[in-house]
Amino acid sequence: MWPRQRSSSPTELTSERGFLELVGRQPDLPLREVFLGFRDLVSADIEWIDSRKKRFKRPASRVRISTLVLTALSTIVLGIPEIPLRASIALPLVAAVTLLTGLETFFTWRSRWLLMEETQYRMNRLRDEIDYYLVTTPAADLGRDRLDRFYAEQQDLWADVSRRWVEFRKHDRAPQPGARPSP
């Protein structure tokens, strides 16, 4: 029981296990191996972000398409005088649009999808910088300070995403792409 071993669930993504787990609990690795392990962590972060992006994109798209179709149908029904009880048909369609809009406002699927899109872009950029550094720098010249800067950038990125999400939830409004919370 002690020390506690973490067991991976089938749904747990690599990035959720952390850096130490990712490098096999080997704290004294050569610096190049640490860089490669950190790069793997960033790649795992990108996979996690992509899974969330997909999770949010599906309902956001469904709600958007459904509201568009229902709005068009209600407009068509109201516009054709030959349809008996037009208002009785159009009213439930409009009510469904209101319900779907309320659900989107509450769950903010589209906003979270866009936040994950931006986060994935930023994380890909970080991984590209790591790759460039690893490819252009001989192993003997790799610097711990550079690894620390990459790590700080990754942590700042996650902190920014978290801060933005909490700020949006405090104001009970959807996040706006590219918007930064006030300090």
C-alpha positions in Angstrom: 0.0 0.0 0.0 2.8 2.4 0.8 4.3 4.0 -1.3 1.2 4.5 -3.3 1.4 3.2 -6.8 -0.7 5.0 -9.4 -2.5 2.7 -11.6 -3.4 3.8 -15.1 -7.0 3.4 -16.1 -7.8 2.6 -19.7 -9.2 6.1 -20.2 -6.3 7.9 -18.6 -4.1 9.7 -21.2 -0.4 9.8 -21.0 -0.2 13.5 -20.1 -2.4 12.9 -17.0 0.3 10.7 -15.5 2.9 13.4 -15.3 6.5 13.8 -16.4 8.1 11.5 -13.8 5.8 8.7 -14.8 6.4 9.4 -18.5 10.2 9.0 -18.1 9.8 5.8 -16.1 10.5 7.2 -12.6 14.2 7.7 -13.5 15.2 11.0 -12.1 18.9 10.9 -13.1 18.7 10.6 -16.8 21.1 12.3 -19.2 20.0 15.7 -20.2 19.2 14.7 -23.8 16.9 11.9 -22.5 15.2 14.4 -20.2 14.6 16.7 -23.2 13.2 13.8 -25.2 11.0 12.8 -22.3 9.7 16.4 -21.9 9.1 16.5 -25.6 7.0 13.3 -25.2 5.1 15.0 -22.4 4.3 18.0 -24.7 3.2 15.5 -27.4 1.0 13.8 -24.8 -0.5 17.2 -23.8 -1.3 17.8 -27.5 -3.1 14.4 -27.6 -5.1 15.3 -24.5 -6.0 18.7 -26.0 -7.0 17.0 -29.2 -9.3 14.6 -27.3 -11.0 17.5 -25.6 -11.3 19.4 -28.8 -13.1 16.5 -30.4 -15.3 16.1 -27.3 -16.4 19.7 -27.6 -16.6 20.0 -31.4 -19.2 17.3 -31.8 -22.0 18.8 -29.6 -21.1 22.3 -30.7 -21.5 21.3 -34.4 -24.7 19.4 -33.7 -26.3 22.3 -31.8 -25.3 24.8 -34.4 -26.7 22.7 -37.3 -29.8 21.7 -35.4 -30.6 25.3 -34.6 -30.1 26.4 -38.2 -32.3 23.6 -39.5 -35.1 24.2 -36.9 -35.0 28.0 -37.5 -35.2 27.4 -41.3 -38.1 25.0 -40.9 -40.1 27.3 -38.6 -39.6 30.2 -41.0 -40.7 28.0 -44.0 -43.8 26.7 -42.0 -44.8 30.2 -41.1 -44.3 31.5 -44.6 -46.6 28.9 -46.4 -50.2 29.9 -45.9 -51.5 26.6 -47.2 -50.2 24.7 -44.1 -53.0 24.3 -41.6 -52.1 25.3 -38.0 -48.8 26.9 -39.0 -48.3 28.5 -35.6 -48.9 25.1 -33.8 -46.1 23.6 -35.9 -43.7 26.5 -35.8 -44.0 27.2 -32.1 -42.4 23.9 -30.9 -39.6 24.3 -33.5 -38.8 27.8 -32.1 -39.0 26.4 -28.6 -36.5 23.7 -29.6 -34.2 26.4 -30.9 -34.5 28.3 -27.6 -33.7 25.1 -25.7 -30.6 24.3 -27.8 -29.4 27.8 -27.5 -29.7 27.6 -23.7 -27.8 24.3 -23.6 -25.0 25.8 -25.7 -24.9 28.8 -23.4 -24.7 26.6 -20.3 -22.2 24.0 -21.6 -20.2 26.4 -23.9 -19.1 23.6 -26.2 -18.1 25.9 -29.0 -16.1 28.2 -26.7 -14.3 25.3 -25.2 -13.6 23.8 -28.6 -12.1 27.1 -29.7 -10.1 27.4 -26.5 -8.6 23.9 -27.2 -7.9 24.9 -30.8 -5.8 27.8 -29.7 -4.2 25.8 -26.9 -3.2 23.1 -29.4 -1.7 25.6 -31.7 0.4 27.1 -28.8 1.5 23.6 -27.6 2.5 22.6 -31.2 4.6 25.7 -31.4 6.3 24.8 -28.2 7.0 21.3 -29.4 8.4 22.7 -32.7 10.8 24.9 -30.7 11.9 21.9 -28.7 12.4 19.9 -31.8 14.4 22.7 -33.5 16.6 23.0 -30.4 17.2 19.3 -30.2 18.0 18.9 -33.9 20.3 21.9 -34.1 22.2 21.6 -30.8 24.8 18.9 -30.2 24.1 16.7 -27.1 27.1 18.1 -25.3 25.8 21.7 -25.7 22.3 21.1 -24.5 21.5 23.5 -21.6 19.5 22.8 -18.5 18.4 26.5 -18.5 16.9 26.0 -21.9 14.9 23.0 -20.6 13.8 25.1 -17.7 12.5 27.8 -20.1 10.6 25.2 -22.2 9.1 23.8 -19.0 8.2 27.3 -17.8 6.5 28.0 -21.1 4.5 24.8 -20.9 3.4 25.6 -17.4 2.5 29.2 -18.3 0.5 27.9 -21.2 -1.6 25.6 -19.0 -1.9 28.3 -16.3 -3.2 30.8 -18.9 -5.7 28.3 -20.2 -6.9 27.5 -16.7 -7.0 31.2 -15.7 -9.0 32.1 -18.8 -11.5 29.3 -18.2 -12.0 30.3 -14.6 -12.4 33.9 -15.5 -15.0 33.1 -18.1 -17.0 30.9 -15.6 -16.9 33.6 -13.0 -18.6 36.0 -15.4 -20.8 33.2 -16.6 -20.1 34.0 -20.2 -18.4 32.1 -23.0 -14.7 32.7 -23.7 -13.9 34.8 -26.7 -11.1 33.5 -28.9 -7.8 35.4 -28.3 -9.2 37.2 -25.3 -7.0 37.4 -22.2 -8.4 37.8 -18.6 -7.7 40.9 -16.8 -4.9 40.6 -14.1 
